[in-house]
Amino acid sequence: MATSAGTTRVATAEDPLRCAILISGSGSGMQAMLEHQQNPNCAHITTVVVSNKSGVKGIERAKNLDVPTVVVEVSPNLSGDERRITHELEIEQVLFDYEVELVILSGYMRLLSPQFVERWEGKIVNIHPSLLPDFPGAHAHRDVIASGVKKSGCTVHYVDAGMDTGQIIAQCEVEVLPEDAEETLASRIKHFEHILYPMVIDAIASGDFSNLQVD
């Protein structure tokens, strides 16, 4: 396990760190985070959920927990860098509107531009379903099973301009069983994702990384 304090302020339950969660789909990890934040001693709060897709389950989940949601879709009328930059500027305006201090990626399926990452350096985190640096990318479970390795897991890391290459904050190992298919491995790892990610955000908000351990 590697740990590192970022550039966010030390927060308290009385003055919690203001977070945005970016999603693209079902939002199960987002829901686990939002439910964790209902703890009165939690030092972080989600002020807005941003989805780059309309009609996804995660929007409904967030609304059911009374968290503001904003959909920012990619413009069909633009292309190339202009399309990407315009989309990110629209997201960034939402972050400013909701006074966001930390960006939490939770099943967000777009790679952020180097310019966006530079502006939010040390203030964007992601969770990935493998033991990085092994098996980055969108098909981690498939790649893990194909490789024959005996352990996988999940990794929370700061986001940089690469694909799952940012500094690792914490990891949790999960055994790969001989009978595992992608779905069964994903299900077991997801259970631990929903535990590890809130713990890491707790550590970032408090500035104390000493208790990052998942049994």
N, C-alpha and C positions, 0 to 999 in steps of 0.2 A: 504494500500500500504506500502510495506517495501522497503527501499532503502539502498544500501551499495556501497561504492566505492571499486573496486577491486584492483588489483596490476598493472594495466596498467598505462603507463605514461599519463600525460595530453597532448593532441595533439591540433593542430590548423589546419585551412584550408591550411596553407602554408606547414605544416609538419604533414599530417594526419596519424591517427592510421591505421596501415596496417592489414587488416583483411583477413581471409579465410572463405568462406561459404561452409559448407559440406552439400551435398544433396543426396537424394536417388531416387527422382521422378520428378514431374512436374516442380518444382522450381518456383511456383507462388510467394511465400514469398521472395525467393531470388531475383526475378525480381523487386519486390517492394523495396527491400533494394538497389539494384543497381541503380534504377531510382532515389531514394532519394539521393544517393551519387553523382548524377550528379549536385546537387546544389553546386554552386561555394563556398558557405560558409560552406559546410560540412567538419567536422574535422575527417572523417574516409573514407577509400577507400578499396575496395576489390581487392587484388592483384591476387587472384586465387580462382576459384571454383573447389572443389574436389567432384567427385561423386564416390560412391562405386558400381555403376551400369552403364554399357554402354548403349547407345541408349535411354536414358530417355529424356523427353522433356526439363528438366532443362539445359542440356548441350547446346541444341540449343538456348534456351533463353539467356544464358550467352554469347555465341558466337555472337549473334545478337547485344549484347551491348558491344562487343569488350573486354570482360573480359577473360583472359586465363583460360582454363579448363584442368583438369587432371583427368583421370579415373583411380582409384586404386581399382581393384576388388579383392575379397577374392580368394586366391589360391585354386583350386580344388584338388591340389596334397598334401595338408596338412590337418591336423585335430586337433581338440581340442585347447588347449592353444597355441600350436605352430602356428596354423593357424591364430588365433586372434592376437597374438603378432607380427607376421610377417607382417600382414596387417596394423597394427597400426604403425609399424616402417616405412613402405613404405609411409604412409600418412604423418608421422612426417618429413620425408626427404623432401617431397614437401613443407611442412610448412617452413622448414629451407631455402629451395631454394628460396622461395618467401619472405623471411624475415618477416613472419607473427608474429604479436603481439597479436592478438585476434582471437579466433576461434568461429564462429557463426554457430550453428546447425540450419538448416532450412529444416525440413522434412527428417532429417537424421535418418534412421531406424535401426541403430546398437547401442547397448549399449557399451559405451567406458569402457575399463578396468580400474581398480583402479590405475594401474601403469601409464597409460597415463594421467588420470585425475590429479594425484599427480604432474606430471611433468608440467602440464599446470594450476595448481591451480589458481583460480581467473581470468583465461584468456579464459574460455570456457563458452558460454551462450547458452541457448535453449529457445524456445517458445513452450508452451504446451496448447492445447485447452480445458482447464478447469480452475476452480479457485482452484489451488493447495493449500493445500495438498489433497483436495478432487478430486477423480477420476483421479488418475495417470494411466499410461499405454497406450496401443495402441488403446483402444476402448472407449475413454472418452465420445464421443457424445452418443453412445449407452448406456453407463452406466448412464449418466446424465438423459436421457429420461426414462430409466427403473426405476430410483429412484424416479421420480416425483418431484424433486426439481424445484423451480421457477426461479432460477438464475444459469447461467453458465458464461463462458467468456474465457479469455486467461491469461496466466501467463508467464512472462519472468523471468528466474531464472539462477543463476550460476549452473554449472554442478558439481555434486560430483559423487561418485562411485555408488550411488543408482539409482533407477528408479524414476525420476522426484522428487527427494528429496532435491535438492540443495537450497541454500538460495534464497528466493524470492526477486526480484528487483522491479517489478511493475506488477499490474493486471488491467484488464478492465472487467467490468461486462456486461453481455448481458442477457436480459430476455428470459426465456424459454417459448414459447407459447404453449397453450394446443394442437394445431394442428401440432406441430413440429414433423418432422421425422429427422433422423440423417442428411440427406442431407441438409434440410433447416436450421437446427441449425448450421451445419458446415459452410454453406455459409455466414450466418450473422456474425458468430464469425471470420471467415477468413478476412472479411472486416476490423475488428478492429485489428486483428493480424498485418495486413499490415501497420497500423498506429502506433501501440504501439511499435513494434520491432525496427523500425528505430529511434523512440524517445529514446528508452533505449540505443541504441548504441551511439546516440548523447550524452547522459548523461555520459556514460562510457568514451567516448573520451574526453569530456570537464572536467570531474571530478565534474560536477554540476548536482545533482539529484533533485534539488528543483522544477523543472517545469514539472515533470512527471505526467501529467494529461491528460486523454483522455475524451472528452465530447461526 
